[in-house]
């Protein structure tokens, strides 16, 4: 178990660094996120059935875009893709690529078989030669916090939050959107953004970032 500790610590540090980098970028991209959110909320309002338009206060949600994207990130990332090394390599690779481009983090539950060697072998199947998978982190606390039982699962939270380190304590997670199943990051983010739920605004921000980097 001790042999895998440095690898796990490094991956966790990468995940935290990714969240911090996203926080810095968010301060400079709130206008684009707001524009993207406006488009989705207008479409959602236009397509809503009678009586549904008032379910969410779209105008208020968009008006809060600047405040949400500029506030500091907590310890945990806000866009998380829960994955497993048992996923098909091609599917895992696609998830890592898209989630990383969108500014999120791919979370793994732990070292396979508690072995750093097994981790290295598994990641070698999805990593390019010499590539550092900076958007991948090992953090069982995230799995416990959101009660993740199946992967892949995508989560976008409404605000930042701090993770509880102890096994006998429970993280108070903020309101969030989640989706499980073999879908792309883009599909999950677009669904969240259109849905007007608690993670809609931030999902629109991440989707805008992903679309900027897709040829």
C-alpha positions in Angstrom: 0.0 0.0 0.0 2.8 2.4 0.9 4.4 1.9 -2.6 1.4 3.4 -4.2 1.2 6.4 -1.9 3.4 8.8 -4.0 1.4 8.0 -7.1 -1.9 8.6 -5.4 -0.6 11.8 -3.8 0.7 13.1 -7.1 -2.6 12.4 -8.8 -4.6 14.1 -6.0 -2.2 17.1 -6.3 -2.8 17.2 -10.0 -6.6 17.3 -9.5 -6.3 20.1 -7.0 -4.1 22.1 -9.3 -6.6 21.6 -12.1 -9.3 23.0 -9.9 -7.2 26.0 -9.0 -6.3 26.7 -12.7 -10.0 26.6 -13.5 -10.8 29.1 -10.8 -8.2 31.5 -12.3 -9.5 31.1 -15.8 -13.1 31.5 -14.6 -12.3 35.0 -13.4 -11.5 36.0 -17.0 -14.2 34.2 -18.9 -17.4 35.0 -17.1 -18.7 37.1 -20.1 -18.5 34.1 -22.4 -20.0 31.8 -19.8 -22.9 34.3 -19.3 -23.5 34.5 -23.1 -23.5 30.7 -23.4 -25.9 30.5 -20.4 -28.2 33.1 -21.9 -28.5 31.1 -25.2 -29.4 27.9 -23.3 -31.8 29.6 -20.9 -33.6 31.4 -23.8 -34.0 28.1 -25.6 -35.2 26.3 -22.5 -37.7 29.1 -21.8 -38.9 29.0 -25.5 -39.3 25.3 -25.5 -41.0 25.0 -22.1 -44.5 23.7 -21.9 -47.1 26.1 -20.4 -46.5 26.4 -16.7 -43.0 25.1 -16.9 -41.2 28.4 -17.6 -41.5 29.6 -14.0 -39.9 26.4 -12.6 -36.5 28.1 -12.7 -35.7 31.8 -12.6 -33.6 31.9 -15.7 -32.9 35.6 -15.7 -31.8 35.5 -12.1 -29.5 32.5 -12.8 -27.9 34.3 -15.7 -27.5 37.6 -13.7 -25.6 35.6 -11.1 -23.0 34.3 -13.7 -20.3 36.8 -12.9 -20.6 36.2 -9.1 -20.5 32.5 -9.5 -17.6 32.2 -11.9 -15.5 34.7 -10.0 -15.9 33.3 -6.5 -13.0 31.1 -5.2 -12.9 27.4 -5.7 -13.0 25.2 -2.6 -10.8 22.2 -2.2 -13.0 20.1 -4.5 -13.5 20.6 -8.3 -17.0 21.5 -9.5 -17.1 19.5 -12.8 -16.2 15.9 -12.0 -16.3 12.8 -14.2 -16.2 9.6 -12.1 -14.4 6.9 -13.9 -12.7 3.5 -13.4 -9.6 1.9 -15.0 -11.9 -1.0 -15.8 -13.6 1.1 -18.5 -12.6 0.4 -22.1 -9.4 2.3 -22.8 -10.9 4.1 -25.8 -13.9 5.3 -23.7 -11.6 6.4 -20.8 -9.3 8.2 -23.1 -12.2 10.1 -24.7 -13.5 11.0 -21.3 -10.1 12.3 -20.1 -9.6 14.3 -23.3 -13.0 16.0 -23.2 -13.2 16.6 -19.4 -9.7 18.0 -19.4 -10.5 20.4 -22.3 -13.6 21.5 -20.4 -11.6 22.2 -17.3 -12.9 19.4 -15.2 -11.3 16.5 -13.3 -11.6 12.8 -13.9 -11.8 11.0 -10.5 -10.7 7.4 -9.8 -11.7 5.7 -6.6 -8.3 4.3 -5.8 -5.3 2.2 -6.9 -6.3 -1.0 -8.7 -5.5 -3.8 -6.3 -3.8 -1.2 -4.1 -0.9 -1.5 -6.6 1.1 1.4 -8.1 2.4 -1.0 -10.7 -1.2 -1.9 -11.8 -2.1 1.8 -11.9 0.9 2.5 -14.2 0.0 -0.4 -16.5 -3.6 0.7 -16.7 -2.8 4.3 -17.4 -0.3 3.3 -20.0 -3.2 1.9 -22.1 -4.7 5.4 -22.3 -1.8 7.8 -22.1 0.3 8.9 -25.0 4.1 8.3 -24.8 5.5 10.8 -22.2 2.1 12.3 -21.5 1.2 13.5 -18.1 -2.5 13.0 -17.4 -2.9 16.2 -15.3 -6.7 16.0 -15.4 -6.9 12.6 -13.6 -6.9 12.2 -9.9 -7.4 9.5 -7.3 -9.8 10.7 -4.6 -12.1 8.2 -2.8 -13.5 11.1 -0.8 -15.4 12.4 -3.9 -16.9 8.9 -4.5 -18.1 8.8 -0.9 -19.3 12.4 -0.9 -21.6 11.9 -3.9 -22.4 8.2 -3.2 -21.1 7.1 -6.6 -21.8 3.4 -7.2 -21.6 3.3 -11.0 -19.2 4.8 -13.6 -19.1 6.7 -15.8 -20.9 9.4 -13.9 -20.7 13.2 -14.5 -21.4 15.8 -11.8 -21.5 19.6 -11.9 -22.1 21.4 -8.6 -23.7 24.7 -8.0 -20.9 26.0 -5.8 -17.6 25.2 -4.3 -17.3 22.8 -1.3 -14.7 21.2 0.9 -14.1 17.5 1.3 -14.3 15.7 4.6 -11.1 13.6 5.1 -12.4 11.1 7.7 -14.1 7.8 6.9 -16.7 8.5 9.6 -17.7 12.0 8.5 -19.8 13.0 5.5 -19.1 15.9 3.1 -22.0 18.3 2.7 -22.2 18.5 -1.0 -23.9 21.5 -2.6 -26.9 21.2 -5.0 -25.7 19.6 -8.2 -26.6 17.9 -11.5 -25.5 14.3 -12.2 -25.8 11.9 -15.1 -24.6 8.3 -15.3 -24.2 6.2 -18.4 -22.0 5.9 -21.5 -22.4 9.4 -22.7 -19.9 12.0 -23.7 -18.8 14.9 -21.5 -20.3 17.3 -24.1 -23.7 15.6 -24.0 -23.8 15.7 -20.2 -22.8 19.3 -20.0 -25.3 20.3 -22.7 -28.0 18.4 -20.9 -27.2 20.1 -17.6 -27.0 23.6 -19.2 -30.3 23.1 -21.0 -32.0 21.6 -17.9 -31.9 24.8 -15.8 -30.9 22.8 -12.7 -28.4 23.8 -9.9 -25.4 23.1 -12.1 -26.7 24.7 -15.3 -24.7 27.9 -15.2 -21.4 26.3 -14.5 -22.1 23.5 -17.0 -22.6 26.2 -19.7 -19.2 27.6 -18.7 -17.5 24.2 -19.0 -19.3 23.5 -22.3 -18.2 26.8 -23.7 -14.6 26.0 -22.8 -14.8 22.6 -24.4 -16.3 23.9 -27.6 -13.5 26.5 -27.9 -11.0 23.7 -28.0 -12.8 21.2 -30.3 -11.8 21.7 -34.0 
